[in-house]
Amino acid sequence: MTNQGGYFDLLDWLQDQKVVRPLPFFRQMQAVFGIAHILYIDAACTPAGVKPHRLCHTFGTAAAHAVKALGPGVFEPPLRHALASIRPLDWSTLAPGTPARDGLEQIAERLGITPCGVAYPLISREGRQAMLAVHVAAEPCEWHRFRRLHDRDLFALAVEFHASLLQGSEQGSGEPATPRLTRRERETLYWAAAGKSYWEIAVILGITERTVRYFMANARRKLNVVSNTQAVAEAAWRGLLPGPDLH
């Protein structure tokens, strides 16, 4: 039987919190469902890489550094695959020999765990993608039974947890508001992201180089960064670079 009492206890706890703290919630999930580890990520997936907006997990700092040391070529493919999934993604269904499966197996080996888990995809804001993944130390037959018993409750709790975080952000829990960039500022950032110099951007946009510098300075100030590289990365993460206005 499923742990209905534990599910409703967790649901009540989430709804009672003015500000949801991920780790206390994860600890309760671990205790109720016998989960070994939990990872939650809300990120922007761009050609340049996966940029986390919010990342929480139960693995600890040393484990996080160990995975990061593997490099983005290892840990990004399984992340991208899970974040792009439409339905819950069982890690065992990843095709052997693919970058996602190979990356997952290297991560599991580095952490000393079995690649046994499931990622629940979540709808996010501002073009981001999110997921909550759980790992259970179980044999294949036990893992199948675990999912049959708890999948529905875990998915529902993942949705409620994610919604609570988003709602807290919208109510002013400290997350910065989306900057309002002008059309020219976004165009200037777009061409800067394409590797164009100030002079080249001025020619493309039909303005002076001094005006280009002015737009870039405004963009840096609004995005609260100190360099053009940071401004481009921040704008891309926030979905503020849809492309140049060619009209």
Secondary structure by P-SEA (a helix, b strand, c coil): ccaaaaaaaaaaaaaaccccccaaaaaaaaaaccccbbbbbbbbbcccccccccccccccaaaaaaaaaaccccaaaaaaaaaaccccccccccccccaaaaaaaaaaaaacccccbbbbbbbbccccccbbbbbbbccaaaaaaaaaccaaaaaaaaaaaaaaaaaaaaacccccccccccaaaaaaaaaaaacccaaaaaaaacccaaaaaaaaaaaaaaaccccaaaaaaaaaaaccccccccc
